[in-house]
Amino acid sequence: MNKELKEALDVLEKEKEISKETLFEAIENSLLTACKQHFGKADNVKVEIDRDTCDFLCYAEKEVVPTQDDVEDECLQIALEDAKQISHRAQVGDIIHVEIKSKEFGRIATQNAKNVILQKIREEERSVVYNQYFEKEKDVVTGVVQRYLGRNISINLGKADAILNESEQVKGEVFKPTERIKVYILEVKNTPKGPRILVSRTHPELVKRLFEEEVTEIRDGVVEIKSIAREAGSRTKIAVWSNNPNVDAVGACVGMNGSRVNAIVDELRGEKIDIVNWDENPGNLIQNALSPAKIVAVFADPDERTAKVVVPDYQLSLAIGKEGQNARLAARLTGYKIDIKSETQAKDAPGFRYEDYLDDGYDDEEEEIPMRQCVGCGEMKNKREMMRVLKTPEGPIVLDATGRKNGRGAYLCKSLDCLKKARKNRGLERSFQMSIPDEVYDSLEKEFGESETE
């Protein structure tokens, strides 16, 4: 048994994560290269390595000829007399295996064999590192700041270095050498010099991955991040949705006393994060996205992906935000082009008044009547065929048979069963973003029963 070779291969496999089979192939190729360097050709040379003991045998396949005078090429042929010394059964025309002693190789041939093995080890080491980080592409990793390369930053990720380009850095962030930071892997390229890894601190997915690490409910799939909009270094808005009616999506992300979201804010160096509830109803979603501003009314057009929003006069600057940031992030979060006006401005602006959307103004033959989704069964229907549940500005939740009253509304099919389904799946709670007492449901069921009787 070749103990030294076996121990060396074990160390390489453990430290460099290079498989033994790859190393065996490298040794075989190196011996073939040495034979070719030593003899001038190696077409008939074979190398066999025992994978268990690491003993190796290098031999040449030679044809047996009658006499030494018949030998035309010593690399391919052997005289019968010499062949008998190797095997007494040798006959003219046989192919016999002639062992090649690797110790007889010259210095140059030995050096070439060594270089072949080292080159293979380097290639495999680069390949292992590339595959390791390629699997982490589009994910978050922790790295150590090494040094500044001009305006770019070199970050050590463990087995490889990554580059944080100036365009992917958050404006105002300054890092010190040896500082540990989390980065988002944008791309991993395989180059002759090894993997080239590009990372980012500005990508919106960085925030998403940090929430997945910090919030167990997101990692388990109970809570989903439906949309995210970010202006790196300043503010991020995310819209979340719970697949379990007993789990509050926003509360899960915020954590006890804000512990979860604060951990992410600290990692992002104080970047503000707004977490809002996702809603399939675009009007409700836009209202949530514009928080913390209070909204009077939202008129959304799903086909044109536009929305007109009315806010109280004193809330206009808050809804728009500093340099338009709040409105800009809300537009990115929802995918709607949002136009915001105060109540005073909306009085004289077409499209910002409830009377512009009254049912009487629709011509069935020329203009399509808006569709609404039932919060009970989830079915989309013509809003004239549905019942509107209204949360009035004063607070009470009532039925709006006319569909024209001022306030925030949710729609139900004109069926008591759909109200019961909404009560079970908490559809109204999600729409109004509040808990609804049982007595309110009882009152609604009574009103529904009376409207069905009528």
N, C-alpha and C positions, 0 to 999 in steps of 0.2 A: 504493500500500500504506500502511495506517495503522500505521506502525512503533511508535508510542507505545502504542497499544492492544494490539498483538500482544505487546510486551515486558511490559506490565502483566499480561496474561493468563498469560504463561509463568511469571512470578514467583509469581502466585497459585496456579497449578497445582502448582508445585514446593514452595512453602512450606506452603500450606494443604491440599494434596492434594485440591483441588477440580477436577473435570474441566472442560475448556474448554467442552464442550457445555452444561453447566449455566450457566456464565458467559455464554455467548452467549444462552441463553434469558432470563437475568436482564436483559441489555442490551435485548433485544427488548421484554420486558415493561415496562421502564422508559421506553422511547420511546413505547410505546402509552399509558402512564400520563400522560406529558408532553403528548401530543397531546390526550388527553381533558381534561386540565386547561386546555389552551390554547384548544381549539376547542369544548369542551363535550360532544363525543362523539367516539368513535373506532371506531365499528362498521365503517366502510369503510376504515380505515387498515391498511396492511400494512407490515411491516418485514422486510427481507432483509439478511442479513449473510453475506459471503463468508468461509467458514471458513479459507481459506488466506491471504488478504491482509488480513482483518479490516476491509475496506471495507464500509460499511453504506449502505443506501438506505431512506428512509422516504417512502412515498407514499400518496395517498388515491385510491380508485377513485371517479370521478365520472361521472355520466351527462351526455351532451352534449344541450343543448336549443337551440332555434332562436335565441333572442335573450336579452339580459340581463333583459328584462322577464319572461321565462318562468322565470327562476331563482327557485324557492321556498325552497330551502335551499342556501346557498353551500357547506355542508359535503358535500353529496351531489350537487350539480348544477353544471354549468359551461356558459356560453354558447358557441355554435359559433365565434364570432369569437375568443374566448380559447383555445378548444381547438385552432384552426388554428395558433396560435403554438407549441403544443407538438408537434402532429403535423399535417402538411398533409393527411393522409388522413382526418382526423376527419370523421365524418358524424353527423347528428342521430340520437340513440338509441344511439350507441356508448358503451362504457365506456372511459374514458381514465384513464391513470395520471398524477396530478399530484404532482410531487415536493414534499415538505415539508422545508424547511430547519430543521434542529434548532437552528441559531444564532438563529432568530427566536423561539424560546420565551422566555417571560417568566421572571423570577427564581424565582417560586414554582413554576412548572412544572418548571424545571431542578432545583430543590432536591428536589422530589418524586421526580423520576427518579433522582437520586443516592441518595435514601433507599431506594428500591426495590432498587437494586443492592446497597447495603450490607446491607440486611435479608436478602437472598438469600444473600449471602456468609456472614453470621453463622449463618444456618440451616444451610447446607451444612457449615460448619466444625464446628458442634455435631453434625451427623449423622455426619460423618467420624470424629470423636472417639468418639461413641457406638458406632459399628460396630466401631471398632478395639478397644475394651475389652470390648464384648459378646462378641467372638470369644475373649477371654481369660477369660471367666467360668468359674469352677470350675478356675482355674489359678493358679500362683504367679508373682508379679511382684516386682521390687525397687523400693522407693520411698524417698523422702527425707523424714524427719520435718520438718514445718514448724513447727507450734505446737500448743499445747493449747487446745482449745475447751471450756472447762469441764473435764469429766472425759473428754471425747472427744479424739482426736488427728487432726489434719489431716496427710495424707501426700501428697506430690507424686509422681505416677507418670510424669511427663514432660509429657504434653499435657493432663492432667486431675488434679484433686485427689480423693483418696478420704478417707472417714471411717472411722476405727477406733473403733467404739463401745466404751464401758466394758465392756459385756457380752462383747465379743469380745477383750478384752485379757487377757493372762496375769497373774494376781495376782502382784504383786511386781516385774514388769518396769517399768523406768523408762527413757524414751528422752530423748535430748537433741536439740535442733534441729540439723539438717544430718546427723543420723545415718542411715546406710543400713540398711534392714531388709527382710526378705522377708515378704510377706503373701499370704494366700489370698483371691482375689476371690470374695465370696459372691454378690453381685447387682449388676447394672448396670441402672439405671432411666433412661428418657428423660424429661426434664422440660423445661418451657419455658426454664429457665435453663441448660440443658445437662445432660449425663449426671451422674447421682448414683451414685457407686460406693461400695459397702459392702465392707469387707475384714475379715479375721479373722486372729488369731494363735493361736486356741484350737482351730480345726477339725481333726479327725483327718486330713482330706485334705491339710492342709498338710504333715504328716510324709510322707504317701505321695508327694506331688509332689516333695518334697525328695529322697527316695530315687530317684525316677525321673530327676531331674537328675544325681544323684551317681553312681548305679550303672548302668554301661553295659548290663549283662545284663538289668536290669529294663526299660530303654528299648528294648532289642532284642526283648523278649518271651521271652528264655530263662528268666528267673526271674520269677515272678508273686508279687505281694502278695495273698494270699488273704483276709486279714482284718486289721483293725487296731482297737486299743482304746487310748484316750488319756485321761489326766487331765492337762490342760495345765499345764505348769510343774513337774510332779513326775515322772511316768513314762508311758511308752508301750510297749505290747507289739504286735509285728507277727508274723504267721505267713506264712512264705514257702514257695514250692514251685518246684522246678526241673523244667523240661520236658526237660532234657538230663541223663541219668544221670551224665555225666562232669563236671557242674558242681555244686558244692556251693552250695546257695542261701544258707545262712547265711554261709558264708565269703565269697561274692561281695558280700554286703551289708556285712559288717564291713570288708573290704579288708585290704591289707597293713598289719600292725601296727595295725589299727583305724583306718586313715586315713580311710576313707569314712564310717563311722558317727561318728567324732569330728568331722568337718566339719559334720555335721548337728546333733550335740549342741551344738557351739559356736554355731550359728545359733539354736538353741532355748534359749540361755543356760543350758546345763548340765542340761537335762532328760534323765533316764535313759531309755535305750531297750533293751528286751529283744527279741532277734530269735530266733524259734523256728521249727522245721520244721513245716510243715502236714502233716497226715496224714488220709486219708479215714476211717481207723478212729477213731471218737470217743474211745475209751479212750486211744489213743496221743496224740491231739491234746491232750486235757485234761492228760495227764501232761507233755507238752512245755510247755503254757501255764502250768503251775504252777511251772516252773523259776524260780529255782535250787533249789527244794525237791526233796528226793528222795521218791519215791512208792513205797509198798508195793503198793497195788492200786487199780484204778479199776473201778467197776461203773457203766456208762453205759446209760441207757435212751433209745434214739434216738426212740422214739414220744413219750414224755413230755418229752423234752429235759431230763432230769435226770441227775445223776451223783453217786455216793457215792464218796468218795476216802479211802483210809487212808494215813496217813503215820507214820513213826517218831515216838515220843514227843518226841524232842529236835528234830524238824523241824516240829512243829505251828505254832509262832509264825511260822516262816519261810514256811510254805505259806500261812498266812492273810495275813501281811504287816502292816505298820504301819497301824493303823486299818482292817484288812481290805482294803487296797489290792490286794495280789497276787491274792487270791481274786476280788475284784470285777473286776479287769481280765481275769483268765482266763475268768470267766463271760461277759463281753462279747465276748471274742475268739472263744470257741467257740460261743456261743449256748446254752450249757447252764446250768441252775441247779445249782451245785456245793455239796455238803455235805461238809465235811472233818472227819474225826475222827482222833485218834491211835490207835495200836494198842491201847492200854489201854482207851480208850473204845469202840473197835469191837468188843471181845470180847462186850459185852453189848448191842450195838445191832443190831437186825434190819436186814438189807440190806447190812451192812458185812462180812459173813463169807462165805468161799468156799462153805461148806456150804449157804448160802442159795440158791446158784445151781447146785448139782449137778444133773446130767442126770436122776438118779433122782427128783428132786422134780417133774418135769414130767409133766403129764397131756396126752397128745397130743390128746385130744378137747376139753379145756377150755382149755388154755393154749398159746399159740404158742411154738414152740421158736426161740431166737434165730438170726438169720441172720448170717453172716460173709462177708467178701470175701476171695477168694483173692489173695494178693500176687503170684501168678504170672500167671494168665490174667485176673484182675480180676472173675471171675464171683461173684455173690452166691449162697450156698447155705446149707442147713440145717447148723448147726455139727456135728451128729452125722455128717454125710456127709463131713466134712473131717478133715484131719490137722493137729494143732497142733504148731508148732515153738516150742520154749521156750528163753528165755534165763534160766537159773537165777540165783538171787541170788549163787551162788558164781562165776558167770561163763560156764561151758560152755554151748554151744548144742546141744540134743538134741531128739529127737522125743518128744512127750508123747502116747502112744496113748490114755491115759485122759482127758486134758483137764482133770485135776484138780490137777496139780502146781502148786506155788507159783512164781511168776515171771512175767516179761513174755512174752506169746505173740503169734505171728502164724499165720495159717491158710493152708493149701494144700489144693487138691483131692487126693484120694487117687490121684495120678497122678505118675509120675516126670517126665512131660513138663512139668507145672506147676512142679516144682522146678527143672527146667532153665531154664524161662522166668524164674522168680524170680532165678535166678543171672545170667541175661543182663540183665534190666532192673533189677537191684539192688533188688528189692522187699524182701528181708529186711534189707538195709543201711538202707533208709529207715525200716523199722519199728523196728529196734533202735538206729538212730542210731549205727552203728559199722561199721567195715570188717570183713569176714568172710574169713578166709584160705581158700585153695583146699582145704586138707586138711579143713576143717570141712564144706565142700560135698561133698567126696568121701565123708566119713563119713555125711552125711545121705542121699546117693544110695544108699549101701550099705544103710542102714536102711530106706529106702523100698522098695528092691528086695526086701528080706526080708519086709516087711509085705505087699507085693503078692503074693508067693509064698504067704504064709499065707492 
